Amino acid sequence: MKTLFVSSRSCCVLLDPQGDYYAREPRTLYLNGREIGAEEHSVISLYGLWPDTDYTLESRTEGGAAETLSFHTDAEYCTLNVRRFGALGDGEHDDTAMLQAAILCCPAGGRVLIPAGNYRTGPLFLKSHITVELGPDAVLSLLADRMAFPILPGVTRTTDEGDEYLLGSWEGNPLDSFAAALTAIDVEDVRIIGPGVVDGCAQQSDWWVNPKIKRVAYRGRLLYTRNCRDITVQGVTFRNSPAWNLHPTFSQDISFLNVRVEAPSNSPNTDGFDPESCRGVRLLGTVFSVGDDCIAIKSGKIYMGKTYKTPCEDIEIAWCAMLDGHGGVTIGSEMAGGVKHVRVHHCYMRGNDRGLRVKTRRGRGEDAVVDDIRFEDVRMEGVKTPLVVNCMYFCDPDGKTAYVQSREKQPVDDTTPAIGSICFERVRAAGCQACAGYILGLPERPVKEVLIRDCEFDFAPDGKSMVPAMAANVEECQGRGLIARFADAVTLKGVRMEGVQGGRLETHDCGAVADEP
């Protein structure tokens, strides 16, 4: 066991480093000698703790194994209860001003407590050096009228016309967008904790109607950060977002721990977690069930990538569950600034269209470099296509043009993206349908290296065919092995496939190819 995070009132603990989202065996927990219940997950949260206090957590498995862990909670200056500021939490009154007043009045080292209740609210803006706690049965419910939402301007020119100030963002571009339910701009040292809920209530409004059309501004999120540092979100449930759920941008040292993200499977573009041009990201013990990609790592479209050249890097995703959703963990496609140094490990995926997915396209630019990506110890059930690397993803208005989709070599210039090293290790995929994996590079710049080691792919006998990669002229597949085209090196080591139809490895226009025991 080890602590992942400690605040003044909570603690997040990793119980089983070798489990995935679920621990390998259930256990019973005791806090300072008092039994607090049974647990089956690898990452858990403790709440209701007292500041500046010593605690000992004991874990006992059914087999009799016991572990203990000691930790000390942070100090706390004071607690401001939003009810004392006039918030009613009755599900009817607009509590926005009262909630915002409590946040603005909270001193450094203080806590804003949102106790049980249904608080109707517009977007709230956070400040530095505070903790916001959503207590048990506390719900922040977004108002339905978008005209009650502040707008974050996309681009504002500085007075000397020499620079620009960016706030709003929409799908990788600096565009006017509505503020998020929780918005953080240029803040640091913020904790958002508790078992409560942030509910976008999008199904009660028109956010999901004609979702790509700008109406006043583009749709907002449930949590949005820009230029922030040292942000931790623990335990909160986010559901029914107007658009993407969690969207940190240009931020450093951010952690999302033991969070839950939910949206209907048919809700448009409700990505679960989209870090964009961030550094030092931890996403641990979190579960997703959404209407689009569960996780999508990004770094802006062409303008943002070329102008700010800020990759998304140093990212750890572990002990998470991706249930449904188009993609489990996706890199791209809005990542013109590049993505590097990503490790995804000890995760569980169920029912996704595609499991571990990289997508880019011509035009993303020379800074759109994807490199040093490691997917390890991932368990999949019913994921149709477990592995996809697609350099001809047909997004954007020109996505299906010959420029993007041509299989003939194009000139290598400042619009050409690149994919370096990608490793898939100890992926266990049961119930595959289309193919084990699909690799499609660029003929002018092939994928540099794909290594698939100690992986297992078992195909569903009644699986259906599907197009494994979203690119033009990709045929439907059913029960096929690894298909690769335009890659410098493709290596399989110790890979087992059961129920595959035809060859295990199909390569076209590739360099070094190996299928080793």
FIFI-474434 format. One record per residue (C-alpha): residue number from 1; residue in three letters; x, y, z. Coordinates in Angstrom, 1 decimal. Layout:
! residues N
   n res     xx     yy     zz
 NUM Ala      X      Y      Z
...
This chain:
! residues 517
   n res     xx     yy     zz
   1 Met    0.0    0.0    0.0
   2 Lys    1.0    3.6   -0.5
   3 Thr   -0.6    7.0   -0.3
   4 Leu   -1.2    8.8   -3.6
   5 Phe   -2.5   12.0   -2.0
   6 Val   -3.3   13.5    1.4
   7 Ser   -5.2   16.6    2.1
   8 Ser   -6.5   18.1    5.4
   9 Arg   -9.7   16.0    5.2
  10 Ser   -9.0   13.1    2.8
  11 Cys   -6.5   10.5    1.7
  12 Cys   -6.2    8.5   -1.5
  13 Val   -4.5    5.1   -1.2
  14 Leu   -3.2    2.5   -3.6
  15 Leu   -4.1   -0.8   -2.1
  16 Asp   -3.0   -3.2   -4.8
  17 Pro   -0.2   -2.0   -7.2
  18 Gln   -0.5   -5.3   -9.2
  19 Gly   -4.3   -5.1   -9.7
  20 Asp   -6.0   -3.1  -12.4
  21 Tyr   -9.0   -1.0  -11.6
  22 Tyr  -10.1   -4.0   -9.5
  23 Ala   -7.8   -5.4   -6.8
  24 Arg   -6.7   -9.0   -7.3
  25 Glu   -8.7  -10.0   -4.2
  26 Pro  -11.1   -8.2   -1.9
  27 Arg  -10.0   -6.9    1.5
  28 Thr  -11.3   -5.4    4.7
  29 Leu  -10.1   -2.0    5.8
  30 Tyr   -9.5   -0.6    9.3
  31 Leu   -8.8    3.0   10.2
  32 Asn   -7.1    3.5   13.5
  33 Gly   -8.3    0.1   14.5
  34 Arg  -12.0    0.7   13.5
  35 Glu  -13.4   -1.4   10.7
  36 Ile  -14.6    0.9    7.8
  37 Gly  -15.7   -1.8    5.3
  38 Ala  -14.8   -4.1    2.5
  39 Glu  -13.1   -2.9   -0.7
  40 Glu  -12.6   -4.5   -4.1
  41 His  -10.8   -1.7   -5.9
  42 Ser   -7.1   -1.0   -6.2
  43 Val   -7.4    2.7   -5.5
  44 Ile   -9.6    4.0   -2.7
  45 Ser  -10.5    7.3   -1.0
  46 Leu  -10.9    8.1    2.7
  47 Tyr  -13.0   11.1    3.7
  48 Gly  -14.2   12.7    7.0
  49 Leu  -10.7   13.0    8.4
  50 Trp   -9.5   15.6   10.8
  51 Pro   -6.7   18.1    9.9
  52 Asp   -3.2   17.7   11.3
  53 Thr   -3.8   14.2   12.6
  54 Asp   -2.0   10.9   12.5
  55 Tyr   -3.9    7.9   11.0
  56 Thr   -3.1    4.2   10.4
  57 Leu   -4.8    2.3    7.7
  58 Glu   -4.8   -1.5    7.9
  59 Ser   -5.8   -3.8    5.0
  60 Arg   -6.6   -7.5    5.5
  61 Thr   -7.3   -9.8    2.6
  62 Glu   -9.6  -12.9    2.9
  63 Gly   -6.4  -15.0    2.8
  64 Gly   -5.2  -13.4    6.0
  65 Ala   -2.5  -11.1    4.5
  66 Ala   -2.3   -7.8    6.3
  67 Glu   -0.6   -4.5    5.5
  68 Thr   -0.5   -1.2    7.4
  69 Leu    0.1    2.3    6.2
  70 Ser    0.5    5.5    8.3
  71 Phe   -0.1    9.0    7.1
  72 His   -0.6   12.5    8.6
  73 Thr   -3.3   14.9    7.3
  74 Asp   -2.5   18.5    6.3
  75 Ala   -3.2   21.5    8.5
  76 Glu   -6.3   23.6    7.7
  77 Tyr   -6.8   27.3    8.5
  78 Cys  -10.6   27.3    8.6
  79 Thr  -13.7   25.9    6.9
  80 Leu  -16.3   28.1    5.2
  81 Asn  -19.7   26.4    4.8
  82 Val  -21.6   27.6    1.8
  83 Arg  -24.8   27.5    3.7
  84 Arg  -23.6   30.4    5.9
  85 Phe  -23.2   32.4    2.7
  86 Gly  -26.9   31.9    1.8
  87 Ala  -26.7   28.8   -0.5
  88 Leu  -29.9   26.8   -0.1
  89 Gly  -29.1   23.6   -1.9
  90 Asp  -32.8   22.9   -2.5
  91 Gly  -32.6   22.1   -6.2
  92 Glu  -34.7   25.1   -7.1
  93 His  -32.9   28.4   -6.3
  94 Asp  -29.9   29.7   -8.2
  95 Asp  -27.0   29.3   -5.7
  96 Thr  -24.3   30.6   -8.0
  97 Ala  -23.5   33.9   -6.2
  98 Met  -23.5   32.3   -2.8
  99 Leu  -21.1   29.5   -3.9
 100 Gln  -18.8   31.9   -5.7
 101 Ala  -18.8   34.3   -2.6
 102 Ala  -17.6   31.4   -0.4
 103 Ile  -14.8   30.6   -2.8
 104 Leu  -13.7   34.2   -3.1
 105 Cys  -13.7   34.7    0.6
 106 Cys  -11.8   31.6    1.4
 107 Pro   -8.3   32.4    2.8
 108 Ala   -5.1   30.5    1.8
 109 Gly   -5.1   27.1    3.5
 110 Gly   -8.9   27.2    4.0
 111 Arg  -11.7   24.8    2.9
 112 Val  -15.0   25.6    1.2
 113 Leu  -17.4   23.0    2.3
 114 Ile  -20.4   22.2    0.2
 115 Pro  -22.6   19.9    2.4
 116 Ala  -25.4   17.6    1.3
 117 Gly  -28.0   19.3   -1.1
 118 Asn  -28.7   20.0   -4.7
 119 Tyr  -27.1   23.3   -5.6
 120 Arg  -28.3   24.9   -8.9
 121 Thr  -25.4   26.9  -10.2
 122 Gly  -23.7   28.4  -13.2
 123 Pro  -20.0   28.1  -13.7
 124 Leu  -17.8   28.7  -10.6
 125 Phe  -14.3   30.2  -10.8
 126 Leu  -11.6   28.8   -8.5
 127 Lys   -8.7   30.6   -6.7
 128 Ser   -5.3   29.6   -5.4
 129 His   -4.4   27.8   -2.2
 130 Ile   -7.8   26.5   -1.2
 131 Thr   -9.7   23.2   -0.9
 132 Val  -13.2   22.8   -2.2
 133 Glu  -15.0   19.8   -0.7
 134 Leu  -18.2   18.3   -2.1
 135 Gly  -19.6   16.3    0.8
 136 Pro  -21.7   13.1    0.7
 137 Asp  -24.9   13.7   -1.3
 138 Ala  -23.8   17.1   -2.4
 139 Val  -24.6   17.9   -6.1
 140 Leu  -23.7   20.9   -8.1
 141 Ser  -26.3   21.0  -10.9
 142 Leu  -25.6   23.3  -13.9
 143 Leu  -28.3   25.7  -14.9
 144 Ala  -30.0   24.9  -18.2
 145 Asp  -29.9   28.4  -19.7
 146 Arg  -26.6   28.9  -21.6
 147 Met  -27.2   32.7  -21.5
 148 Ala  -26.5   32.5  -17.7
 149 Phe  -23.0   31.2  -18.5
 150 Pro  -19.9   33.5  -18.8
 151 Ile  -18.0   33.3  -22.0
 152 Leu  -14.2   32.7  -22.1
 153 Pro  -12.9   34.7  -25.1
 154 Gly  -10.7   32.7  -27.4
 155 Val   -8.1   35.3  -28.3
 156 Thr   -7.6   38.8  -26.9
 157 Arg   -4.8   40.9  -28.4
 158 Thr   -2.5   42.6  -25.8
 159 Thr   -2.5   46.4  -25.7
 160 Asp    0.9   46.6  -27.5
 161 Glu   -0.3   44.2  -30.2
 162 Gly    2.8   42.1  -29.6
 163 Asp    1.1   39.1  -27.9
 164 Glu   -2.2   37.5  -27.3
 165 Tyr   -4.1   36.3  -24.2
 166 Leu   -5.9   33.0  -24.6
 167 Leu   -8.8   31.8  -22.5
 168 Gly  -11.5   29.9  -24.4
 169 Ser  -10.8   26.6  -26.3
 170 Trp  -12.8   24.4  -28.6
 171 Glu  -11.4   21.2  -30.1
 172 Gly   -7.8   22.4  -30.1
 173 Asn   -8.4   25.9  -31.3
 174 Pro   -8.5   29.2  -29.3
 175 Leu  -12.2   30.0  -29.8
 176 Asp  -14.9   31.5  -27.6
 177 Ser  -16.4   28.9  -25.3
 178 Phe  -18.7   28.9  -22.3
 179 Ala  -17.0   28.6  -18.9
 180 Ala  -16.9   25.2  -17.2
 181 Ala  -18.8   24.2  -14.1
 182 Leu  -15.5   24.5  -12.3
 183 Thr  -13.1   26.9  -14.1
 184 Ala   -9.5   27.6  -13.0
 185 Ile   -7.4   30.3  -14.7
 186 Asp   -3.8   31.0  -13.6
 187 Val   -4.3   29.4  -10.2
 188 Glu   -2.1   27.0   -8.2
 189 Asp   -2.4   24.7   -5.1
 190 Val   -6.1   23.8   -5.5
 191 Arg   -7.7   20.7   -4.1
 192 Ile  -11.2   19.6   -5.2
 193 Ile  -12.2   16.6   -3.1
 194 Gly  -15.1   14.6   -1.8
 195 Pro  -17.6   12.0   -2.8
 196 Gly  -20.1   14.6   -4.2
 197 Val  -21.2   15.1   -7.8
 198 Val  -20.8   17.8  -10.5
 199 Asp  -23.8   17.3  -12.9
 200 Gly  -23.8   19.1  -16.2
 201 Cys  -27.5   18.3  -16.6
 202 Ala  -27.0   18.5  -20.4
 203 Gln  -30.0   16.3  -21.0
 204 Gln  -32.2   18.9  -19.5
 205 Ser  -30.9   21.6  -21.9
 206 Asp  -30.0   21.8  -25.6
 207 Trp  -26.3   21.3  -25.3
 208 Trp  -26.5   18.0  -27.1
 209 Val  -28.6   19.3  -30.0
 210 Asn  -26.6   20.3  -33.1
 211 Pro  -23.5   20.0  -30.9
 212 Lys  -20.9   21.2  -33.4
 213 Ile  -22.8   24.4  -34.1
 214 Lys  -21.6   27.5  -32.3
 215 Arg  -24.5   29.2  -30.5
 216 Val  -23.2   32.4  -28.9
 217 Ala  -20.1   30.4  -27.9
 218 Tyr  -19.0   26.7  -28.0
 219 Arg  -20.1   24.2  -25.4
 220 Gly  -18.3   24.2  -22.1
 221 Arg  -17.0   21.5  -19.9
 222 Leu  -17.4   20.3  -16.3
 223 Leu  -13.8   21.2  -15.3
 224 Tyr  -11.4   23.4  -17.2
 225 Thr   -8.0   24.7  -16.3
 226 Arg   -5.6   27.0  -18.1
 227 Asn   -2.1   27.9  -17.0
 228 Cys   -2.5   26.2  -13.7
 229 Arg   -0.2   24.4  -11.4
 230 Asp   -0.6   21.8   -8.6
 231 Ile   -4.2   20.9   -9.1
 232 Thr   -5.7   17.7   -7.5
 233 Val   -9.2   16.4   -8.0
 234 Gln  -10.1   13.4   -5.8
 235 Gly  -13.2   11.3   -5.6
 236 Val  -15.7   13.6   -7.3
 237 Thr  -18.2   12.2   -9.8
 238 Phe  -18.7   14.2  -13.0
 239 Arg  -21.7   13.4  -15.2
 240 Asn  -23.8   14.6  -18.1
 241 Ser  -21.3   17.3  -19.4
 242 Pro  -22.3   19.7  -22.2
 243 Ala  -19.1   18.6  -24.0
 244 Trp  -15.8   17.2  -22.8
 245 Asn  -15.8   16.4  -19.1
 246 Leu  -12.3   17.2  -17.8
 247 His  -10.2   19.5  -19.8
 248 Pro   -6.9   20.7  -18.3
 249 Thr   -4.9   22.9  -20.7
 250 Phe   -1.4   24.3  -20.5
 251 Ser   -1.2   23.2  -16.9
 252 Gln    1.5   21.4  -14.8
 253 Asp    1.5   18.9  -12.0
 254 Ile   -2.2   17.9  -12.1
 255 Ser   -3.7   14.8  -10.6
 256 Phe   -7.1   13.2  -11.0
 257 Leu   -7.5   10.4   -8.4
 258 Asn  -10.4    8.0   -7.9
 259 Val  -12.7   10.1  -10.0
 260 Arg  -15.8    8.9  -11.8
 261 Val  -16.9   10.3  -15.2
 262 Glu  -20.3    9.3  -16.7
 263 Ala  -22.3   10.3  -19.8
 264 Pro  -24.9    8.4  -21.9
 265 Ser  -23.3    6.3  -24.7
 266 Asn  -25.1    8.4  -27.3
 267 Ser  -24.1   11.8  -25.9
 268 Pro  -22.0   13.7  -28.4
 269 Asn  -18.3   14.4  -27.8
 270 Thr  -18.5   13.8  -24.1
 271 Asp  -14.8   12.7  -23.8
 272 Gly  -13.9   11.8  -20.3
 273 Phe  -10.5   13.3  -19.8
 274 Asp   -8.6   15.5  -22.3
 275 Pro   -5.3   16.9  -21.1
 276 Glu   -4.1   19.4  -23.6
 277 Ser   -0.5   20.7  -23.7
 278 Cys    0.0   19.7  -20.1
 279 Arg    3.1   18.4  -18.2
 280 Gly    3.2   16.1  -15.2
 281 Val   -0.3   14.5  -15.3
 282 Arg   -1.5   11.7  -13.1
 283 Leu   -4.8    9.9  -13.7
 284 Leu   -5.2    7.1  -11.2
 285 Gly   -8.0    4.9  -10.1
 286 Thr  -10.6    6.6  -12.2
 287 Val  -13.6    5.0  -14.1
 288 Phe  -15.2    6.2  -17.3
 289 Ser  -18.4    5.4  -19.2
 290 Val  -19.0    8.2  -21.8
 291 Gly  -20.2    8.9  -25.3
 292 Asp  -16.8    9.4  -27.0
 293 Asp  -13.2    8.6  -26.1
 294 Cys  -12.7    7.9  -22.4
 295 Ile   -9.3    9.5  -22.5
 296 Ala   -7.8   11.6  -25.3
 297 Ile   -4.4   13.2  -24.9
 298 Lys   -4.0   16.3  -27.0
 299 Ser   -1.8   19.4  -27.7
 300 Gly   -3.9   21.6  -29.9
 301 Lys   -4.6   21.8  -33.6
 302 Ile   -2.3   23.4  -36.2
 303 Tyr   -2.3   27.0  -35.0
 304 Met   -1.8   26.1  -31.3
 305 Gly    0.9   23.5  -32.1
 306 Lys    2.9   25.7  -34.4
 307 Thr    2.6   28.9  -32.3
 308 Tyr    3.1   27.5  -28.8
 309 Lys    4.9   24.2  -29.5
 310 Thr    3.8   22.8  -26.1
 311 Pro    3.5   19.0  -26.1
 312 Cys    1.5   16.9  -23.6
 313 Glu    4.2   15.0  -21.7
 314 Asp    5.1   13.0  -18.6
 315 Ile    1.7   11.4  -18.2
 316 Glu    0.8    8.4  -16.1
 317 Ile   -2.6    6.6  -16.4
 318 Ala   -3.0    3.6  -14.1
 319 Trp   -5.6    1.5  -12.2
 320 Cys   -8.4    3.0  -14.3
 321 Ala  -11.4    1.5  -16.0
 322 Met  -12.7    2.5  -19.4
 323 Leu  -16.2    1.1  -19.8
 324 Asp  -17.7    1.6  -23.2
 325 Gly  -16.7    4.8  -25.1
 326 His  -15.3    4.9  -28.6
 327 Gly  -11.7    4.7  -27.5
 328 Gly  -10.2    3.6  -24.2
 329 Val   -6.9    5.6  -24.2
 330 Thr   -6.4    7.8  -27.2
 331 Ile   -3.5   10.0  -28.3
 332 Gly   -4.7   12.7  -30.7
 333 Ser   -5.9   13.7  -33.0
 334 Glu   -5.7   17.3  -32.0
 335 Met   -2.1   17.2  -31.0
 336 Ala   -0.1   19.4  -33.3
 337 Gly    2.3   20.2  -30.4
 338 Gly    3.2   16.5  -29.9
 339 Val    2.7   13.9  -27.2
 340 Lys    5.6   12.1  -25.5
 341 His    6.6   10.2  -22.4
 342 Val    3.2    8.5  -21.7
 343 Arg    2.8    5.4  -19.6
 344 Val   -0.5    3.6  -19.3
 345 His   -0.5    0.6  -17.0
 346 His   -2.7   -1.7  -14.9
 347 Cys   -6.0   -0.6  -16.5
 348 Tyr   -9.2   -2.4  -17.5
 349 Met  -11.2   -1.8  -20.6
 350 Arg  -14.6   -3.2  -21.5
 351 Gly  -16.8   -2.8  -24.6
 352 Asn  -14.8   -0.1  -26.3
 353 Asp  -14.7    0.2  -30.1
 354 Arg  -10.9    0.6  -29.9
 355 Gly   -8.8    0.1  -26.9
 356 Leu   -5.3    1.7  -27.1
 357 Arg   -5.4    4.2  -29.9
 358 Val   -3.1    6.7  -31.6
 359 Lys   -4.5    9.0  -34.3
 360 Thr   -2.9   11.8  -36.3
 361 Arg   -3.0   13.0  -40.0
 362 Arg   -1.1   15.0  -42.6
 363 Gly   -1.3   18.7  -41.8
 364 Arg   -0.8   18.4  -38.0
 365 Gly    2.8   19.7  -38.5
 366 Glu    6.4   19.0  -37.7
 367 Asp    5.9   19.5  -34.0
 368 Ala    3.2   16.8  -33.9
 369 Val    5.6   14.1  -32.8
 370 Val    4.3   11.1  -30.8
 371 Asp    7.1    9.3  -29.1
 372 Asp    8.0    7.1  -26.1
 373 Ile    4.5    5.7  -25.5
 374 Arg    4.2    2.6  -23.3
 375 Phe    1.0    0.6  -22.8
 376 Glu    1.5   -2.1  -20.2
 377 Asp   -0.6   -4.6  -18.2
 378 Val   -3.9   -3.7  -19.7
 379 Arg   -6.9   -6.1  -19.5
 380 Met   -9.6   -5.9  -22.1
 381 Glu  -13.0   -7.6  -22.5
 382 Gly  -15.1   -7.2  -25.6
 383 Val  -12.9   -4.5  -27.1
 384 Lys  -13.5   -4.8  -30.8
 385 Thr  -10.1   -3.6  -32.0
 386 Pro   -7.5   -3.6  -29.1
 387 Leu   -4.6   -1.7  -30.8
 388 Val   -4.8    1.1  -33.4
 389 Val   -2.2    3.5  -34.8
 390 Asn   -3.7    5.6  -37.5
 391 Cys   -1.8    8.4  -39.3
 392 Met   -4.6    9.1  -41.8
 393 Tyr   -7.4    9.9  -39.3
 394 Phe  -10.2   11.5  -41.3
 395 Cys  -11.2   14.3  -39.0
 396 Asp  -11.7   18.0  -40.0
 397 Pro  -13.4   19.3  -43.2
 398 Asp  -10.5   18.1  -45.4
 399 Gly  -10.1   14.8  -43.7
 400 Lys  -11.2   12.7  -46.6
 401 Thr   -9.3   14.6  -49.3
 402 Ala   -6.4   13.0  -51.3
 403 Tyr   -4.0   15.2  -49.3
 404 Val   -4.8   13.5  -46.1
 405 Gln   -5.7   10.0  -47.4
 406 Ser   -3.3    9.3  -50.2
 407 Arg   -1.3    6.1  -49.9
 408 Glu    1.3    7.6  -52.2
 409 Lys    4.4    9.4  -50.8
 410 Gln    3.8   13.1  -50.3
 411 Pro    6.5   15.7  -49.8
 412 Val    7.9   15.8  -46.2
 413 Asp    7.6   19.4  -45.0
 414 Asp    6.6   21.4  -42.0
 415 Thr    3.0   19.9  -42.2
 416 Thr    4.2   16.3  -41.8
 417 Pro    3.6   14.6  -38.3
 418 Ala    5.8   11.8  -37.0
 419 Ile    5.3    8.7  -34.8
 420 Gly    8.3    7.3  -33.0
 421 Ser    8.4    4.4  -30.5
 422 Ile    5.2    2.7  -29.3
 423 Cys    5.3   -0.4  -27.0
 424 Phe    2.4   -2.6  -26.1
 425 Glu    3.3   -5.1  -23.4
 426 Arg    1.2   -7.6  -21.4
 427 Val   -2.1   -6.6  -23.0
 428 Arg   -4.7   -9.3  -22.4
 429 Ala   -7.6   -8.9  -24.8
 430 Ala  -10.6  -11.3  -24.7
 431 Gly  -13.5  -11.1  -27.1
 432 Cys  -11.7   -9.3  -29.9
 433 Gln  -13.8   -8.9  -33.1
 434 Ala  -12.2   -7.0  -35.9
 435 Cys   -8.5   -7.6  -35.6
 436 Ala   -5.8   -7.6  -32.9
 437 Gly   -4.3   -4.4  -34.1
 438 Tyr   -4.2   -2.0  -37.1
 439 Ile   -1.1    0.1  -37.9
 440 Leu   -1.3    2.7  -40.7
 441 Gly    1.6    5.1  -41.0
 442 Leu    2.5    7.6  -43.7
 443 Pro    4.4    6.4  -46.8
 444 Glu    6.6    9.4  -46.6
 445 Arg    7.2    9.1  -42.9
 446 Pro    6.4    5.6  -41.6
 447 Val    5.8    4.8  -38.0
 448 Lys    9.3    4.3  -36.6
 449 Glu    8.8    1.4  -34.2
 450 Val    6.0   -0.8  -32.9
 451 Leu    6.8   -3.5  -30.3
 452 Ile    4.1   -5.9  -29.2
 453 Arg    5.4   -8.1  -26.4
 454 Asp    3.9  -10.8  -24.2
 455 Cys    0.3  -10.0  -25.3
 456 Glu   -2.7  -12.2  -25.7
 457 Phe   -5.6  -11.8  -28.1
 458 Asp   -8.6  -14.1  -28.0
 459 Phe  -11.3  -13.6  -30.6
 460 Ala  -15.1  -13.9  -30.0
 461 Pro  -16.4  -16.8  -32.1
 462 Asp  -19.5  -14.7  -32.9
 463 Gly  -17.7  -11.4  -33.4
 464 Lys  -18.9   -8.9  -36.0
 465 Ser  -16.9   -7.2  -38.7
 466 Met  -16.0   -3.5  -38.4
 467 Val  -13.6   -1.0  -39.9
 468 Pro  -10.7   -1.0  -37.4
 469 Ala   -9.2    2.5  -38.2
 470 Met  -11.1    5.6  -39.1
 471 Ala   -9.3    6.3  -42.5
 472 Ala  -10.5    6.1  -46.1
 473 Asn  -10.2    2.8  -47.9
 474 Val   -9.8    0.7  -44.7
 475 Glu  -11.6   -2.6  -45.2
 476 Glu  -13.9   -4.1  -42.7
 477 Cys  -12.2   -6.9  -40.7
 478 Gln  -13.3   -9.9  -38.6
 479 Gly  -11.0  -12.2  -36.7
 480 Arg   -7.7  -11.0  -38.2
 481 Gly   -4.4  -10.6  -36.6
 482 Leu   -2.1   -7.6  -36.6
 483 Ile   -2.3   -5.6  -39.9
 484 Ala    0.5   -3.1  -40.5
 485 Arg    1.3   -0.7  -43.3
 486 Phe    4.0    1.9  -43.6
 487 Ala    6.1    1.1  -40.5
 488 Asp    9.9    1.0  -40.3
 489 Ala    9.9   -1.8  -37.7
 490 Val    7.2   -4.1  -36.4
 491 Thr    8.1   -6.7  -33.8
 492 Leu    5.9   -9.4  -32.1
 493 Lys    7.5  -11.2  -29.2
 494 Gly    5.7  -13.9  -27.2
 495 Val    2.3  -12.9  -28.7
 496 Arg   -0.5  -15.4  -28.5
 497 Met   -3.6  -15.2  -30.7
 498 Glu   -6.6  -17.6  -30.4
 499 Gly   -9.4  -17.8  -33.0
 500 Val   -7.6  -15.7  -35.5
 501 Gln   -8.6  -16.2  -39.2
 502 Gly   -5.7  -16.3  -41.5
 503 Gly   -2.2  -15.0  -40.7
 504 Arg   -1.2  -13.6  -37.4
 505 Leu    0.8  -10.8  -39.0
 506 Glu   -0.1   -9.0  -42.3
 507 Thr    2.4   -6.4  -43.4
 508 His    2.5   -4.1  -46.4
 509 Asp    5.2   -1.6  -47.2
 510 Cys    7.0   -2.2  -43.9
 511 Gly   10.7   -2.4  -43.1
 512 Ala   12.0   -4.9  -40.5
 513 Val    9.3   -7.3  -39.5
 514 Ala    9.6  -10.1  -36.8
 515 Asp    7.3  -12.5  -35.2
 516 Glu    9.3  -14.2  -32.4
 517 Pro    8.2  -16.8  -29.8
